[in-house]
Amino acid sequence: MKFDPCAGRWSGEWTFVSPESRRSVRPRRHYVYTLDQWKSMFRAVGLRHTGAWSGYAQPYRAGSDPASSSPARRRPRFGGRLPGT
């Protein structure tokens, strides 16, 4: 994946391989917006901004890094067994 900061877009390709070994390559794009851009888009369609959150339900603060400010015990856990298995 490559990031174009001028376009605010991540671009790349996903490659899928079927059980019969057929390859299919599909382009992927993900756009990244700043909070001010979101607010502007909301206003353009008549919506009102009421708040923003960062990381794990923490109020957004410009320049904050949610990964470093959230305690490890509040991060979601992955893995383990499903109930009843």
N, C-alpha and C positions, 0 to 999 in steps of 0.2 A: 504494500500500500504506500502511496505517496501523498503527501499533504501539500496543497497549493494554498499558501496563506493569503494571496491576493483574491482568490476565488472563494476561500473558506471551505475547501472541499478536499476530502480524502478520496482518492481514486485507486482502483486496482481491479484485479480479476479474480474470480473464483473458478476453479477447475473441478468439474464433476466427472467421475469415472463410473460408468454403469457396470453391473455384474458381467456384462458381455465385453468389457474393456473398451467401450466407446467413450471418447472424451468429449466433453462439452465445456467450453470456456465462456463465461458470462461476465460482462463488465459490472462493476459495483461502484457506486458513488454515495458518499455520505457527506452531507453539508453540516457545517458547524456554525452556529450563530452566537453572537454575544448577547448579554442580557439586554442591552440597549436595542439591538436589532429585534429581539423578541417583543419588547415593549412597543416598538414602532409597528410591527406586524399586527399585534393585538389591537392597537389604536386604529389601524387602517380598516379593520373589520368590525369595529364597534365594541371590542372587548376591553375590560379594565384589568390592569395588572394589580394583584393584591398581595403578592409576596413571591419570594424565590428561596429555594432551599439548595443546599450543597451537601454532597456526601450522604451521611446517614441522618437525615431529618434535621440537619443543622441549618440555621439561617445563613443565607448567602452573604459573604463579605467579599468585596472586590479584592483580588490578589491572594485570597486564602487558598490553601491546598487541602481539599477534603481528605485526601489519603493520609496526610501527616497529622491532621488535627483530630481525627476520630480515634478514640481508644480501640485497641484491638478487640476487646471483649464485645464491642458493639458491631463488629463486622459480621456479615452473614457467614455461616458455616456451610461447607459443601461436603458431600459424601455421606457415608453412613448407610443405615438400612431404612427401608420404608417401614412404617408401622404395619404389623401383621405379617411380616416376612421372616 
